[in-house]
Amino acid sequence: MKICKNCFREFDEQKDVNCNPISELGKIFLEYIAGDNPADYCPECREEPGMLNIAGFETDKY
């Protein structure tokens, strides 16, 4: 079990097989733009920057 860097909830990284486009966009944002490791975030927190990028909002939170 890991602790999310953003929301501090526990999550199991082995069960994370969610391959939707929003999650992938969030991973790209966290890895290349924010400079963080996407594996340090729970699936919900990985999807958040992906959804905000699709909507056209800036993500200053990360």
N, C-alpha and C positions, 0 to 999 in steps of 0.2 A: 504494500500500500504506500502511496505517495501523498504528500500534502500539496494542494494547489498553491502556487505562488501568489495568486490573486485573491481568491476567496477563502483560503485556508481550510477547505474541506478535504477529506480523504477521498481518494479515488484509486481504482485499480487500473494501472496502465496496460495490463495484459488483456483486459476485457474491452479495451478501446479499439474496435475495428470499424468504427463509423467512418465511412469514406463518402461523405456527401460534399458537394462543391463548396458550400459555405464553410465547412470545417477545414477543407483544404486551403481556402483563401485566408482563413484565420491563421493557419499554420505558416503560410507564406509571409503574412504580415508580421507575425511574432518573430520569425526567424531572420528575415532580411531587413525589415524596417525598424523594428523595435530592438533587434539584437539579442533577443532572448531565445532560450531553448523551448520549443513548443511542448516538449514532453514534461515540462515543469508545470503545465497548466491542465486543469481538468477539461473534459470535453465541452462542457457548457461555456467555460471561460475562453476556450479556443474558438468557439463559434461566434462569440460576441464581436470581436474585431472584424470577422468575415462579414457578418450581417451589416455592421456599420459602414464598411467599405462599399458594399453593394448599394446601400441606401444613399451613399454620397456624403456621409458625415465624417468629420475628422475624429480620430481616435486618440485623444490626448491622455487617456487613462493609462496607457501602456508605455 
